């Protein structure tokens, strides 16, 4: 094994970028909070923030999924924000039930596929659609 080159510079870069990615994740959660408002067409959804632990939980129809925030290097060697979505399982398994994940850049643009000519999905402005997408995925996936 060989040490990573410029590891101090890379660590400094990661520390600086982390704050801006974390701010985008917080805006994502706040955007998703619309689903808990009286004006939301979706009833019975709740959001429980644990931003000090880099996640928030969404509970709907008796099921809870967790949106976990982290940063990682992408294929282009640039840091990206990453959100991994995990479902709470009734079997109390130690193995996380991963529903999916997505990445976002420093401007909040996600890596979701969109139709040609459509705008890219943004973590803040498309928060409602993103959360509902993963709730739908969790409802469709059989439990382990």
Buried (B, 14 or more C-beta within 10 A) or exposed (E): EEEEEEEEEBEEBBEEBBEBBBEBBBBBBBBBBBBBEEEEEBEEBEBEBEEEEBBBBBBBEEBBBBBBBBBEEEEEEEBBBBBBBBBBBEEEEEEBBEBBBBBBBEEBBBBBEEEEEEEBBBBBBBBBEBBBBBBEBBEEEEEE
